[in-house]
Amino acid sequence: MKSRNPRRRTEAPSLCADLHSDDNHPPRRRKETRDDRSLDRKTMQLCAQVRRALHGVIPLPGSAEFDGLVVEHVQPDPDATRLRVVISVPPSCPLSIPVLKRRFGGLAGYIRSEAAAQINRKRVPLLSFEFVPREEDA
């Protein structure tokens, strides 16, 4: 028995969701590499937060031997789970750079906990310190 409704006899119109020969396929996404992830916006925000937090901690309060130390910058090393803190040492500093490395190695836990109190992260990154000599402007 034939249907009396003429609409049923005609083919249903194609949907827009169907792929046709003139449709372009979406471009493939490039896989992220470790280098791409280490320099993303959120990682750089974290580095800036840690830098601001360390400005209040370094030089250490009540310690005249650390006066003049300045946090130059903080960068991912190699990603946001570990950060490298670059600190400039003035020529007038009474301690040499190897002595500063040993002292900061012992104080790393304290400095990390002070930074953790001020940043917005569930997991606090590990901090490694690098000291560079600073030339004073005359």
TORNU-615501 format. One record per residue: x, y, z of N, C-alpha, C in turn. Coordinates in nm, 3 decimals. Example, Ala and Ser with C-alpha at 12.3 -4.5 7.8 and 13.67 -1.06 7.14 Angstrom:
2
@n.c1: 1.319, n.c2: -0.569, n.c3: 0.780, ca.c1: 1.230, ca.c2: -0.450, ca.c3: 0.780, c.c1: 1.320, c.c2: -0.330, c.c3: 0.780;
@n.c1: 1.285, n.c2: -0.225, n.c3: 0.708, ca.c1: 1.367, ca.c2: -0.106, ca.c3: 0.714, c.c1: 1.290, c.c2: 0.003, c.c3: 0.787;
//
This chain:
138
@n.c1: 0.083, n.c2: -0.116, n.c3: 0.000, ca.c1: 0.000, ca.c2: 0.000, ca.c3: 0.000, c.c1: 0.088, c.c2: 0.123, c.c3: 0.000;
@n.c1: 0.052, n.c2: 0.215, n.c3: -0.088, ca.c1: 0.130, ca.c2: 0.337, ca.c3: -0.104, c.c1: 0.086, c.c2: 0.441, c.c3: -0.003;
@n.c1: 0.183, n.c2: 0.520, n.c3: 0.038, ca.c1: 0.152, ca.c2: 0.627, ca.c3: 0.131, c.c1: 0.085, c.c2: 0.740, c.c3: 0.055;
@n.c1: -0.012, n.c2: 0.802, n.c3: 0.114, ca.c1: -0.082, ca.c2: 0.912, ca.c3: 0.049, c.c1: -0.014, c.c2: 1.046, c.c3: 0.075;
@n.c1: 0.073, n.c2: 1.050, n.c3: 0.172, ca.c1: 0.140, ca.c2: 1.176, ca.c3: 0.205, c.c1: 0.258, c.c2: 1.195, c.c3: 0.110;
@n.c1: 0.257, n.c2: 1.303, n.c3: 0.029, ca.c1: 0.366, ca.c2: 1.322, ca.c3: -0.069, c.c1: 0.500, c.c2: 1.350, c.c3: -0.002;
@n.c1: 0.499, n.c2: 1.399, n.c3: 0.120, ca.c1: 0.625, ca.c2: 1.428, ca.c3: 0.189, c.c1: 0.703, c.c2: 1.301, c.c3: 0.219;
@n.c1: 0.636, n.c2: 1.196, n.c3: 0.245, ca.c1: 0.704, ca.c2: 1.071, ca.c3: 0.279, c.c1: 0.773, c.c2: 1.011, c.c3: 0.158;
@n.c1: 0.724, n.c2: 1.041, n.c3: 0.041, ca.c1: 0.782, ca.c2: 0.984, ca.c3: -0.079, c.c1: 0.914, c.c2: 1.053, c.c3: -0.114;
@n.c1: 0.926, n.c2: 1.178, n.c3: -0.080, ca.c1: 1.049, ca.c2: 1.250, ca.c3: -0.114, c.c1: 1.157, c.c2: 1.215, c.c3: -0.013;
@n.c1: 1.276, n.c2: 1.232, n.c3: -0.058, ca.c1: 1.390, ca.c2: 1.203, ca.c3: 0.028, c.c1: 1.405, c.c2: 1.314, c.c3: 0.132;
@n.c1: 1.439, n.c2: 1.275, n.c3: 0.252, ca.c1: 1.456, ca.c2: 1.374, ca.c3: 0.359, c.c1: 1.578, c.c2: 1.461, c.c3: 0.328;
@n.c1: 1.571, n.c2: 1.591, n.c3: 0.357, ca.c1: 1.686, ca.c2: 1.678, ca.c3: 0.329, c.c1: 1.806, c.c2: 1.637, c.c3: 0.416;
@n.c1: 1.926, n.c2: 1.656, n.c3: 0.363, ca.c1: 2.046, ca.c2: 1.618, ca.c3: 0.438, c.c1: 2.068, c.c2: 1.717, c.c3: 0.552;
@n.c1: 2.129, n.c2: 1.668, n.c3: 0.654, ca.c1: 2.155, ca.c2: 1.750, ca.c3: 0.771, c.c1: 2.286, c.c2: 1.827, c.c3: 0.753;
@n.c1: 2.295, n.c2: 1.936, n.c3: 0.820, ca.c1: 2.417, ca.c2: 2.017, ca.c3: 0.813, c.c1: 2.535, c.c2: 1.947, c.c3: 0.879;
@n.c1: 2.509, n.c2: 1.855, n.c3: 0.968, ca.c1: 2.616, ca.c2: 1.787, ca.c3: 1.039, c.c1: 2.683, c.c2: 1.681, c.c3: 0.953;
@n.c1: 2.619, n.c2: 1.642, n.c3: 0.842, ca.c1: 2.679, ca.c2: 1.542, ca.c3: 0.755, c.c1: 2.795, c.c2: 1.603, c.c3: 0.678;
@n.c1: 2.901, n.c2: 1.523, n.c3: 0.658, ca.c1: 3.015, ca.c2: 1.570, ca.c3: 0.580, c.c1: 2.987, c.c2: 1.553, c.c3: 0.432;
@n.c1: 3.020, n.c2: 1.653, n.c3: 0.354, ca.c1: 3.003, ca.c2: 1.651, ca.c3: 0.210, c.c1: 3.139, c.c2: 1.672, c.c3: 0.145;
@n.c1: 3.144, n.c2: 1.653, n.c3: 0.016, ca.c1: 3.271, ca.c2: 1.661, ca.c3: -0.056, c.c1: 3.332, c.c2: 1.802, c.c3: -0.051;
@n.c1: 3.248, n.c2: 1.904, n.c3: -0.036, ca.c1: 3.302, ca.c2: 2.040, ca.c3: -0.034, c.c1: 3.337, c.c2: 2.089, c.c3: 0.107;
@n.c1: 3.314, n.c2: 2.006, n.c3: 0.209, ca.c1: 3.348, ca.c2: 2.045, ca.c3: 0.346, c.c1: 3.497, c.c2: 2.023, c.c3: 0.370;
@n.c1: 3.556, n.c2: 2.115, n.c3: 0.442, ca.c1: 3.696, ca.c2: 2.100, ca.c3: 0.481, c.c1: 3.701, c.c2: 2.025, c.c3: 0.613;
@n.c1: 3.801, n.c2: 1.941, n.c3: 0.626, ca.c1: 3.820, ca.c2: 1.871, ca.c3: 0.752, c.c1: 3.890, c.c2: 1.964, c.c3: 0.850;
@n.c1: 3.859, n.c2: 1.954, n.c3: 0.978, ca.c1: 3.926, ca.c2: 2.042, ca.c3: 1.075, c.c1: 4.076, c.c2: 2.010, c.c3: 1.078;
@n.c1: 4.159, n.c2: 2.112, n.c3: 1.095, ca.c1: 4.303, ca.c2: 2.086, ca.c3: 1.096, c.c1: 4.342, c.c2: 2.004, c.c3: 1.219;
@n.c1: 4.443, n.c2: 1.922, n.c3: 1.201, ca.c1: 4.489, ca.c2: 1.842, ca.c3: 1.313, c.c1: 4.567, c.c2: 1.929, c.c3: 1.409;
@n.c1: 4.548, n.c2: 1.900, n.c3: 1.536, ca.c1: 4.621, ca.c2: 1.977, ca.c3: 1.637, c.c1: 4.761, c.c2: 1.919, c.c3: 1.651;
@n.c1: 4.856, n.c2: 2.008, n.c3: 1.659, ca.c1: 4.995, ca.c2: 1.967, ca.c3: 1.677, c.c1: 5.014, c.c2: 1.922, c.c3: 1.820;
@n.c1: 5.086, n.c2: 1.813, n.c3: 1.840, ca.c1: 5.111, ca.c2: 1.766, ca.c3: 1.975, c.c1: 5.197, c.c2: 1.866, c.c3: 2.050;
@n.c1: 5.164, n.c2: 1.888, n.c3: 2.175, ca.c1: 5.245, ca.c2: 1.978, ca.c3: 2.257, c.c1: 5.372, c.c2: 1.908, c.c3: 2.298;
@n.c1: 5.480, n.c2: 1.980, n.c3: 2.290, ca.c1: 5.606, ca.c2: 1.926, ca.c3: 2.338, c.c1: 5.632, c.c2: 1.977, c.c3: 2.478;
@n.c1: 5.730, n.c2: 1.923, n.c3: 2.541, ca.c1: 5.764, ca.c2: 1.965, ca.c3: 2.678, c.c1: 5.803, c.c2: 2.112, c.c3: 2.680;
@n.c1: 5.869, n.c2: 2.160, n.c3: 2.574, ca.c1: 5.911, ca.c2: 2.300, ca.c3: 2.569, c.c1: 5.790, c.c2: 2.393, c.c3: 2.561;
@n.c1: 5.687, n.c2: 2.352, n.c3: 2.486, ca.c1: 5.567, ca.c2: 2.435, ca.c3: 2.474, c.c1: 5.497, c.c2: 2.448, c.c3: 2.608;
@n.c1: 5.491, n.c2: 2.339, n.c3: 2.683, ca.c1: 5.420, ca.c2: 2.342, ca.c3: 2.810, c.c1: 5.495, c.c2: 2.425, c.c3: 2.914;
@n.c1: 5.628, n.c2: 2.428, n.c3: 2.903, ca.c1: 5.704, ca.c2: 2.498, ca.c3: 3.006, c.c1: 5.693, c.c2: 2.649, c.c3: 2.993;
@n.c1: 5.656, n.c2: 2.699, n.c3: 2.878, ca.c1: 5.649, ca.c2: 2.843, ca.c3: 2.859, c.c1: 5.507, c.c2: 2.894, c.c3: 2.840;
@n.c1: 5.409, n.c2: 2.821, n.c3: 2.887, ca.c1: 5.273, ca.c2: 2.868, ca.c3: 2.870, c.c1: 5.241, c.c2: 2.981, c.c3: 2.968;
@n.c1: 5.127, n.c2: 3.042, n.c3: 2.948, ca.c1: 5.089, ca.c2: 3.161, ca.c3: 3.024, c.c1: 5.078, c.c2: 3.134, c.c3: 3.173;
@n.c1: 5.020, n.c2: 3.022, n.c3: 3.211, ca.c1: 5.003, ca.c2: 2.992, ca.c3: 3.353, c.c1: 5.138, c.c2: 2.969, c.c3: 3.422;
@n.c1: 5.231, n.c2: 2.907, n.c3: 3.353, ca.c1: 5.363, ca.c2: 2.887, ca.c3: 3.410, c.c1: 5.433, c.c2: 3.020, c.c3: 3.433;
@n.c1: 5.418, n.c2: 3.110, n.c3: 3.337, ca.c1: 5.481, ca.c2: 3.241, ca.c3: 3.352, c.c1: 5.414, c.c2: 3.322, c.c3: 3.464;
@n.c1: 5.283, n.c2: 3.303, n.c3: 3.482, ca.c1: 5.215, ca.c2: 3.367, ca.c3: 3.594, c.c1: 5.267, c.c2: 3.314, c.c3: 3.727;
@n.c1: 5.289, n.c2: 3.183, n.c3: 3.734, ca.c1: 5.344, ca.c2: 3.124, ca.c3: 3.855, c.c1: 5.483, c.c2: 3.179, c.c3: 3.884;
@n.c1: 5.566, n.c2: 3.192, n.c3: 3.781, ca.c1: 5.700, ca.c2: 3.248, ca.c3: 3.800, c.c1: 5.693, c.c2: 3.390, c.c3: 3.854;
@n.c1: 5.600, n.c2: 3.469, n.c3: 3.804, ca.c1: 5.586, ca.c2: 3.606, ca.c3: 3.852, c.c1: 5.537, c.c2: 3.608, c.c3: 3.996;
@n.c1: 5.445, n.c2: 3.518, n.c3: 4.032, ca.c1: 5.398, ca.c2: 3.511, ca.c3: 4.170, c.c1: 5.511, c.c2: 3.474, c.c3: 4.265;
@n.c1: 5.592, n.c2: 3.376, n.c3: 4.227, ca.c1: 5.703, ca.c2: 3.334, ca.c3: 4.312, c.c1: 5.805, c.c2: 3.447, c.c3: 4.325;
@n.c1: 5.829, n.c2: 3.518, n.c3: 4.217, ca.c1: 5.924, ca.c2: 3.630, ca.c3: 4.222, c.c1: 5.877, c.c2: 3.737, c.c3: 4.320;
@n.c1: 5.748, n.c2: 3.771, n.c3: 4.313, ca.c1: 5.694, ca.c2: 3.871, ca.c3: 4.406, c.c1: 5.700, c.c2: 3.821, c.c3: 4.550;
@n.c1: 5.673, n.c2: 3.692, n.c3: 4.569, ca.c1: 5.678, ca.c2: 3.635, ca.c3: 4.705, c.c1: 5.820, c.c2: 3.637, c.c3: 4.760;
@n.c1: 5.919, n.c2: 3.611, n.c3: 4.675, ca.c1: 6.057, ca.c2: 3.606, ca.c3: 4.722, c.c1: 6.116, c.c2: 3.744, c.c3: 4.747;
@n.c1: 6.057, n.c2: 3.848, n.c3: 4.689, ca.c1: 6.107, ca.c2: 3.984, ca.c3: 4.717, c.c1: 6.091, c.c2: 4.019, c.c3: 4.865;
@n.c1: 5.992, n.c2: 3.961, n.c3: 4.930, ca.c1: 5.974, ca.c2: 3.986, ca.c3: 5.073, c.c1: 6.059, c.c2: 3.897, c.c3: 5.161;
@n.c1: 6.111, n.c2: 3.789, n.c3: 5.104, ca.c1: 6.189, ca.c2: 3.692, ca.c3: 5.182, c.c1: 6.339, c.c2: 3.712, c.c3: 5.164;
@n.c1: 6.382, n.c2: 3.748, n.c3: 5.044, ca.c1: 6.524, ca.c2: 3.768, ca.c3: 5.014, c.c1: 6.546, c.c2: 3.917, c.c3: 4.995;
@n.c1: 6.632, n.c2: 3.983, n.c3: 5.067, ca.c1: 6.725, ca.c2: 3.931, ca.c3: 5.167, c.c1: 6.652, c.c2: 3.888, c.c3: 5.293;
@n.c1: 6.706, n.c2: 3.787, n.c3: 5.356, ca.c1: 6.641, ca.c2: 3.729, ca.c3: 5.473, c.c1: 6.636, c.c2: 3.830, c.c3: 5.586;
@n.c1: 6.520, n.c2: 3.844, n.c3: 5.652, ca.c1: 6.508, ca.c2: 3.940, ca.c3: 5.760, c.c1: 6.602, c.c2: 3.906, c.c3: 5.876;
@n.c1: 6.667, n.c2: 4.008, n.c3: 5.931, ca.c1: 6.754, ca.c2: 3.991, ca.c3: 6.046, c.c1: 6.890, c.c2: 3.935, c.c3: 6.014;
@n.c1: 6.925, n.c2: 3.928, n.c3: 5.886, ca.c1: 7.054, ca.c2: 3.874, ca.c3: 5.847, c.c1: 7.128, c.c2: 3.977, c.c3: 5.762;
@n.c1: 7.227, n.c2: 4.042, n.c3: 5.821, ca.c1: 7.300, ca.c2: 4.147, ca.c3: 5.751, c.c1: 7.389, c.c2: 4.091, c.c3: 5.640;
@n.c1: 7.426, n.c2: 3.964, n.c3: 5.650, ca.c1: 7.515, ca.c2: 3.908, ca.c3: 5.548, c.c1: 7.446, c.c2: 3.886, c.c3: 5.414;
@n.c1: 7.311, n.c2: 3.883, n.c3: 5.413, ca.c1: 7.238, ca.c2: 3.866, ca.c3: 5.289, c.c1: 7.186, c.c2: 3.999, c.c3: 5.233;
@n.c1: 7.223, n.c2: 4.111, n.c3: 5.294, ca.c1: 7.178, ca.c2: 4.242, ca.c3: 5.244, c.c1: 7.234, c.c2: 4.265, c.c3: 5.103;
@n.c1: 7.154, n.c2: 4.323, n.c3: 5.020, ca.c1: 7.196, ca.c2: 4.356, ca.c3: 4.885, c.c1: 7.163, c.c2: 4.249, c.c3: 4.782;
@n.c1: 7.119, n.c2: 4.131, n.c3: 4.826, ca.c1: 7.079, ca.c2: 4.028, ca.c3: 4.731, c.c1: 6.945, c.c2: 4.066, c.c3: 4.668;
@n.c1: 6.935, n.c2: 4.049, n.c3: 4.537, ca.c1: 6.814, ca.c2: 4.087, ca.c3: 4.465, c.c1: 6.771, c.c2: 3.970, c.c3: 4.376;
@n.c1: 6.642, n.c2: 3.936, n.c3: 4.381, ca.c1: 6.588, ca.c2: 3.833, ca.c3: 4.292, c.c1: 6.572, c.c2: 3.896, c.c3: 4.154;
@n.c1: 6.653, n.c2: 3.851, n.c3: 4.060, ca.c1: 6.648, ca.c2: 3.906, ca.c3: 3.924, c.c1: 6.529, c.c2: 3.851, c.c3: 3.846;
@n.c1: 6.520, n.c2: 3.718, n.c3: 3.838, ca.c1: 6.405, ca.c2: 3.657, ca.c3: 3.772, c.c1: 6.390, c.c2: 3.512, c.c3: 3.815;
@n.c1: 6.270, n.c2: 3.459, n.c3: 3.786, ca.c1: 6.236, ca.c2: 3.320, ca.c3: 3.816, c.c1: 6.189, c.c2: 3.259, c.c3: 3.686;
@n.c1: 6.240, n.c2: 3.138, n.c3: 3.654, ca.c1: 6.202, ca.c2: 3.073, ca.c3: 3.529, c.c1: 6.184, c.c2: 2.923, c.c3: 3.550;
@n.c1: 6.100, n.c2: 2.860, n.c3: 3.465, ca.c1: 6.079, ca.c2: 2.716, ca.c3: 3.478, c.c1: 6.207, c.c2: 2.639, c.c3: 3.448;
@n.c1: 6.227, n.c2: 2.529, n.c3: 3.521, ca.c1: 6.350, ca.c2: 2.453, ca.c3: 3.503, c.c1: 6.323, c.c2: 2.305, c.c3: 3.520;
@n.c1: 6.278, n.c2: 2.226, n.c3: 3.432, ca.c1: 6.238, ca.c2: 2.246, ca.c3: 3.293, c.c1: 6.090, c.c2: 2.281, c.c3: 3.278;
@n.c1: 6.012, n.c2: 2.264, n.c3: 3.386, ca.c1: 5.869, ca.c2: 2.299, ca.c3: 3.378, c.c1: 5.827, c.c2: 2.359, c.c3: 3.511;
@n.c1: 5.697, n.c2: 2.372, n.c3: 3.533, ca.c1: 5.647, ca.c2: 2.443, ca.c3: 3.651, c.c1: 5.664, c.c2: 2.365, c.c3: 3.781;
@n.c1: 5.707, n.c2: 2.241, n.c3: 3.775, ca.c1: 5.728, ca.c2: 2.166, ca.c3: 3.899, c.c1: 5.859, c.c2: 2.204, c.c3: 3.966;
@n.c1: 5.948, n.c2: 2.268, n.c3: 3.893, ca.c1: 6.076, ca.c2: 2.311, ca.c3: 3.946, c.c1: 6.108, c.c2: 2.448, c.c3: 3.886;
@n.c1: 6.143, n.c2: 2.543, n.c3: 3.971, ca.c1: 6.172, ca.c2: 2.678, ca.c3: 3.924, c.c1: 6.315, c.c2: 2.717, c.c3: 3.960;
@n.c1: 6.380, n.c2: 2.788, n.c3: 3.869, ca.c1: 6.515, ca.c2: 2.839, ca.c3: 3.894, c.c1: 6.505, c.c2: 2.986, c.c3: 3.931;
@n.c1: 6.559, n.c2: 3.020, n.c3: 4.048, ca.c1: 6.557, ca.c2: 3.156, ca.c3: 4.098, c.c1: 6.697, c.c2: 3.214, c.c3: 4.077;
@n.c1: 6.705, n.c2: 3.320, n.c3: 3.997, ca.c1: 6.834, ca.c2: 3.384, ca.c3: 3.970, c.c1: 6.846, c.c2: 3.505, c.c3: 4.063;
@n.c1: 6.951, n.c2: 3.504, n.c3: 4.146, ca.c1: 6.973, ca.c2: 3.609, ca.c3: 4.245, c.c1: 7.104, c.c2: 3.678, c.c3: 4.213;
@n.c1: 7.100, n.c2: 3.811, n.c3: 4.209, ca.c1: 7.223, ca.c2: 3.886, ca.c3: 4.183, c.c1: 7.290, c.c2: 3.923, c.c3: 4.316;
@n.c1: 7.422, n.c2: 3.911, n.c3: 4.315, ca.c1: 7.503, ca.c2: 3.935, ca.c3: 4.435, c.c1: 7.586, c.c2: 4.061, c.c3: 4.411;
@n.c1: 7.575, n.c2: 4.161, n.c3: 4.499, ca.c1: 7.656, ca.c2: 4.282, ca.c3: 4.481, c.c1: 7.802, c.c2: 4.256, c.c3: 4.518;
@n.c1: 7.894, n.c2: 4.337, n.c3: 4.468, ca.c1: 8.034, ca.c2: 4.318, ca.c3: 4.503, c.c1: 8.062, c.c2: 4.343, c.c3: 4.651;
@n.c1: 7.974, n.c2: 4.417, n.c3: 4.718, ca.c1: 7.995, ca.c2: 4.447, ca.c3: 4.860, c.c1: 7.947, c.c2: 4.335, c.c3: 4.952;
@n.c1: 7.895, n.c2: 4.226, n.c3: 4.898, ca.c1: 7.846, ca.c2: 4.116, ca.c3: 4.980, c.c1: 7.964, c.c2: 4.048, c.c3: 5.050;
@n.c1: 7.953, n.c2: 4.026, n.c3: 5.182, ca.c1: 8.066, ca.c2: 3.966, ca.c3: 5.253, c.c1: 8.086, c.c2: 3.816, c.c3: 5.224;
@n.c1: 7.987, n.c2: 3.751, n.c3: 5.164, ca.c1: 7.996, ca.c2: 3.608, ca.c3: 5.137, c.c1: 8.024, c.c2: 3.583, c.c3: 4.989;
@n.c1: 8.102, n.c2: 3.480, n.c3: 4.962, ca.c1: 8.129, ca.c2: 3.444, ca.c3: 4.822, c.c1: 8.011, c.c2: 3.363, c.c3: 4.768;
@n.c1: 8.007, n.c2: 3.347, n.c3: 4.637, ca.c1: 7.896, ca.c2: 3.276, ca.c3: 4.573, c.c1: 7.889, c.c2: 3.130, c.c3: 4.617;
@n.c1: 8.001, n.c2: 3.055, n.c3: 4.628, ca.c1: 7.990, ca.c2: 2.917, ca.c3: 4.677, c.c1: 7.935, c.c2: 2.908, c.c3: 4.820;
@n.c1: 7.971, n.c2: 3.003, n.c3: 4.905, ca.c1: 7.918, ca.c2: 3.005, ca.c3: 5.042, c.c1: 7.769, c.c2: 3.034, c.c3: 5.040;
@n.c1: 7.727, n.c2: 3.127, n.c3: 4.955, ca.c1: 7.584, ca.c2: 3.159, ca.c3: 4.942, c.c1: 7.505, c.c2: 3.037, c.c3: 4.895;
@n.c1: 7.561, n.c2: 2.961, n.c3: 4.801, ca.c1: 7.492, ca.c2: 2.840, ca.c3: 4.753, c.c1: 7.470, c.c2: 2.741, c.c3: 4.866;
@n.c1: 7.571, n.c2: 2.722, n.c3: 4.950, ca.c1: 7.557, ca.c2: 2.630, ca.c3: 5.063, c.c1: 7.453, c.c2: 2.680, c.c3: 5.163;
@n.c1: 7.459, n.c2: 2.810, n.c3: 5.193, ca.c1: 7.363, ca.c2: 2.866, ca.c3: 5.290, c.c1: 7.220, c.c2: 2.858, c.c3: 5.239;
@n.c1: 7.200, n.c2: 2.891, n.c3: 5.111, ca.c1: 7.065, ca.c2: 2.885, ca.c3: 5.055, c.c1: 7.018, c.c2: 2.742, c.c3: 5.039;
@n.c1: 7.111, n.c2: 2.647, n.c3: 5.023, ca.c1: 7.072, ca.c2: 2.505, ca.c3: 5.020, c.c1: 7.008, c.c2: 2.464, c.c3: 5.151;
@n.c1: 7.060, n.c2: 2.514, n.c3: 5.262, ca.c1: 7.002, ca.c2: 2.485, ca.c3: 5.393, c.c1: 6.874, c.c2: 2.560, c.c3: 5.421;
@n.c1: 6.858, n.c2: 2.675, n.c3: 5.358, ca.c1: 6.739, ca.c2: 2.757, ca.c3: 5.380, c.c1: 6.630, c.c2: 2.735, c.c3: 5.275;
@n.c1: 6.652, n.c2: 2.643, n.c3: 5.182, ca.c1: 6.558, ca.c2: 2.624, ca.c3: 5.072, c.c1: 6.418, c.c2: 2.588, c.c3: 5.121;
@n.c1: 6.408, n.c2: 2.505, n.c3: 5.225, ca.c1: 6.277, ca.c2: 2.467, ca.c3: 5.278, c.c1: 6.202, c.c2: 2.585, c.c3: 5.336;
@n.c1: 6.272, n.c2: 2.669, n.c3: 5.409, ca.c1: 6.210, ca.c2: 2.789, ca.c3: 5.468, c.c1: 6.164, c.c2: 2.884, c.c3: 5.358;
@n.c1: 6.249, n.c2: 2.907, n.c3: 5.259, ca.c1: 6.215, ca.c2: 2.999, ca.c3: 5.150, c.c1: 6.097, c.c2: 2.945, c.c3: 5.070;
@n.c1: 6.095, n.c2: 2.814, n.c3: 5.047, ca.c1: 5.985, ca.c2: 2.753, ca.c3: 4.972, c.c1: 5.854, c.c2: 2.765, c.c3: 5.050;
@n.c1: 5.859, n.c2: 2.747, n.c3: 5.182, ca.c1: 5.736, ca.c2: 2.757, ca.c3: 5.261, c.c1: 5.685, c.c2: 2.901, c.c3: 5.265;
@n.c1: 5.775, n.c2: 2.998, n.c3: 5.268, ca.c1: 5.733, ca.c2: 3.138, ca.c3: 5.264, c.c1: 5.669, c.c2: 3.171, c.c3: 5.129;
@n.c1: 5.725, n.c2: 3.117, n.c3: 5.022, ca.c1: 5.666, ca.c2: 3.138, ca.c3: 4.889, c.c1: 5.531, c.c2: 3.069, c.c3: 4.879;
@n.c1: 5.518, n.c2: 2.950, n.c3: 4.939, ca.c1: 5.392, ca.c2: 2.875, ca.c3: 4.933, c.c1: 5.279, c.c2: 2.949, c.c3: 5.002;
@n.c1: 5.311, n.c2: 3.026, n.c3: 5.103, ca.c1: 5.208, ca.c2: 3.100, ca.c3: 5.174, c.c1: 5.148, c.c2: 3.212, c.c3: 5.089;
@n.c1: 5.218, n.c2: 3.252, n.c3: 4.984, ca.c1: 5.172, ca.c2: 3.366, ca.c3: 4.906, c.c1: 5.128, c.c2: 3.333, c.c3: 4.764;
@n.c1: 5.153, n.c2: 3.212, n.c3: 4.716, ca.c1: 5.112, ca.c2: 3.180, ca.c3: 4.578, c.c1: 4.983, c.c2: 3.099, c.c3: 4.580;
@n.c1: 4.916, n.c2: 3.095, n.c3: 4.466, ca.c1: 4.789, ca.c2: 3.025, ca.c3: 4.453, c.c1: 4.810, c.c2: 2.895, c.c3: 4.376;
@n.c1: 4.865, n.c2: 2.795, n.c3: 4.444, ca.c1: 4.890, ca.c2: 2.665, ca.c3: 4.383, c.c1: 4.864, c.c2: 2.555, c.c3: 4.484;
@n.c1: 4.815, n.c2: 2.443, n.c3: 4.435, ca.c1: 4.796, ca.c2: 2.329, ca.c3: 4.525, c.c1: 4.932, c.c2: 2.269, c.c3: 4.562;
@n.c1: 5.019, n.c2: 2.254, n.c3: 4.462, ca.c1: 5.152, ca.c2: 2.199, ca.c3: 4.484, c.c1: 5.256, c.c2: 2.307, c.c3: 4.461;
@n.c1: 5.342, n.c2: 2.324, n.c3: 4.556, ca.c1: 5.444, ca.c2: 2.427, ca.c3: 4.549, c.c1: 5.564, c.c2: 2.372, c.c3: 4.472;
@n.c1: 5.615, n.c2: 2.445, n.c3: 4.373, ca.c1: 5.729, ca.c2: 2.394, ca.c3: 4.297, c.c1: 5.857, c.c2: 2.393, c.c3: 4.381;
@n.c1: 5.949, n.c2: 2.307, n.c3: 4.343, ca.c1: 6.081, ca.c2: 2.306, ca.c3: 4.404, c.c1: 6.158, c.c2: 2.427, c.c3: 4.354;
@n.c1: 6.244, n.c2: 2.480, n.c3: 4.437, ca.c1: 6.321, ca.c2: 2.599, ca.c3: 4.400, c.c1: 6.469, c.c2: 2.564, c.c3: 4.395;
@n.c1: 6.535, n.c2: 2.604, n.c3: 4.288, ca.c1: 6.680, ca.c2: 2.594, ca.c3: 4.280, c.c1: 6.733, c.c2: 2.736, c.c3: 4.263;
@n.c1: 6.848, n.c2: 2.763, n.c3: 4.323, ca.c1: 6.901, ca.c2: 2.899, ca.c3: 4.325, c.c1: 7.027, c.c2: 2.908, c.c3: 4.241;
@n.c1: 7.034, n.c2: 3.016, n.c3: 4.165, ca.c1: 7.152, ca.c2: 3.046, ca.c3: 4.085, c.c1: 7.196, c.c2: 3.187, c.c3: 4.122;
@n.c1: 7.324, n.c2: 3.204, n.c3: 4.148, ca.c1: 7.377, ca.c2: 3.334, ca.c3: 4.189, c.c1: 7.464, c.c2: 3.390, c.c3: 4.080;
@n.c1: 7.440, n.c2: 3.517, n.c3: 4.047, ca.c1: 7.521, ca.c2: 3.585, ca.c3: 3.945, c.c1: 7.577, c.c2: 3.713, c.c3: 4.006;
@n.c1: 7.702, n.c2: 3.746, n.c3: 3.975, ca.c1: 7.758, ca.c2: 3.871, ca.c3: 4.028, c.c1: 7.691, c.c2: 3.992, c.c3: 3.962;
@n.c1: 7.671, n.c2: 4.097, n.c3: 4.039, ca.c1: 7.609, ca.c2: 4.217, ca.c3: 3.987, c.c1: 7.711, c.c2: 4.329, c.c3: 3.990;
@n.c1: 7.715, n.c2: 4.403, n.c3: 3.881, ca.c1: 7.805, ca.c2: 4.520, ca.c3: 3.877, c.c1: 7.728, c.c2: 4.642, c.c3: 3.925;
@n.c1: 7.787, n.c2: 4.714, n.c3: 4.016, ca.c1: 7.724, ca.c2: 4.834, ca.c3: 4.069, c.c1: 7.749, c.c2: 4.951, c.c3: 3.975;
@n.c1: 7.644, n.c2: 5.032, n.c3: 3.953, ca.c1: 7.660, ca.c2: 5.153, ca.c3: 3.875, c.c1: 7.721, c.c2: 5.261, c.c3: 3.962;
@n.c1: 7.818, n.c2: 5.331, n.c3: 3.907, ca.c1: 7.885, ca.c2: 5.435, ca.c3: 3.986, c.c1: 7.814, c.c2: 5.566, c.c3: 3.981;
//
